[in-house]
Amino acid sequence: MNLEKLLTIDSSFVLTGLGVLVRSPAGLAAEPLRRFTLYTTLAVKLVFADGQGYSTTASVEEIARPSSDDQPTPPEPALLLHLTDSLELPPGTEVWLTQEPAPAADWL
């Protein structure tokens, strides 16, 4: 499989006990994530500015950004990284899909 860039990190937030939520810059929604259903677990690789990589998993989430005019904003896709190590995730770090997720099983 060819690697697919999912997003470039603009900001990250540690959610204690859950992982690190990362999102793309405002106005540049992570469109490649829209093809996945919420909570899909993905195999990803973080690529830092120096070219080093870190493999992990992430789940597809949605977030809403605050608006300046008090109007609701539509949710945007984001990723919740499941990190086993404490990592600095500076803006500009890229997140790449390394493996297509298995198709969801039918429950009925």
C-alpha positions in Angstrom: 0.0 0.0 0.0 1.2 3.5 -0.7 1.3 5.8 2.3 -1.5 8.4 2.5 -1.1 11.6 4.3 -4.0 12.1 6.7 -3.2 15.5 8.3 -0.5 17.9 9.3 -0.7 18.6 13.0 -1.5 22.2 14.0 -2.2 21.6 17.7 -2.4 18.7 20.1 -4.2 18.1 23.4 -3.4 15.4 26.0 -6.6 13.7 27.1 -5.5 11.9 30.2 -6.2 8.2 30.0 -7.3 8.4 26.4 -4.4 9.6 24.3 -3.4 12.8 22.4 -6.0 14.5 20.2 -4.4 16.1 17.1 -6.0 18.4 14.6 -5.1 20.2 11.4 -5.0 23.9 10.9 -8.2 25.9 11.0 -9.7 26.0 7.5 -7.7 23.1 6.3 -9.8 20.2 7.5 -8.2 16.8 7.3 -10.3 15.7 4.3 -8.7 12.3 3.9 -10.2 11.3 7.3 -13.8 11.9 6.1 -13.8 8.5 4.3 -13.5 6.7 7.7 -16.4 6.2 10.1 -16.0 7.7 13.6 -13.9 5.7 16.0 -12.2 3.6 13.2 -8.8 2.6 14.4 -6.0 3.3 12.0 -2.3 2.2 11.8 -0.4 5.5 11.4 3.1 6.8 11.2 4.1 10.2 12.7 6.7 12.0 10.6 8.6 14.7 12.4 10.3 17.7 10.7 13.7 16.0 11.0 12.4 13.0 9.0 12.2 10.6 12.0 9.1 8.5 12.3 7.1 6.9 15.0 4.5 4.1 14.3 1.3 3.9 16.4 -2.5 3.7 16.1 -5.1 6.4 16.2 -8.9 6.6 16.1 -10.9 8.9 14.0 -12.8 11.5 16.0 -14.6 14.8 15.4 -14.1 18.2 17.0 -15.7 21.6 16.7 -13.7 24.8 16.8 -15.0 27.8 18.6 -16.3 30.5 16.3 -15.7 34.2 16.7 -19.4 35.1 16.0 -21.0 32.7 18.4 -22.4 30.6 15.6 -22.1 26.8 15.7 -19.3 25.4 13.5 -19.5 22.1 11.8 -17.4 19.3 13.3 -14.1 18.5 11.7 -12.3 15.2 11.6 -9.4 14.8 14.0 -7.3 11.9 15.3 -6.8 10.5 18.8 -3.3 9.1 18.9 -2.7 6.1 21.1 0.9 6.7 22.2 2.9 4.3 24.4 5.7 6.9 24.8 5.6 10.5 25.8 6.3 12.5 22.7 6.4 16.2 21.7 4.1 16.7 18.7 5.2 20.1 17.3 3.0 21.8 14.7 4.0 20.6 11.2 4.3 16.9 12.3 2.6 14.8 9.6 0.4 11.8 10.2 0.4 9.1 7.5 -1.9 6.1 7.1 0.3 3.0 6.9 -2.3 0.3 6.5 -5.9 0.3 5.4 -8.3 -0.7 8.2 -10.0 -4.1 8.0 -13.6 -3.8 6.8 -16.1 -3.5 9.7 -17.9 -6.8 10.4 -21.6 -6.9 10.1 -23.2 -7.2 13.5 -26.4 -8.9 12.2 
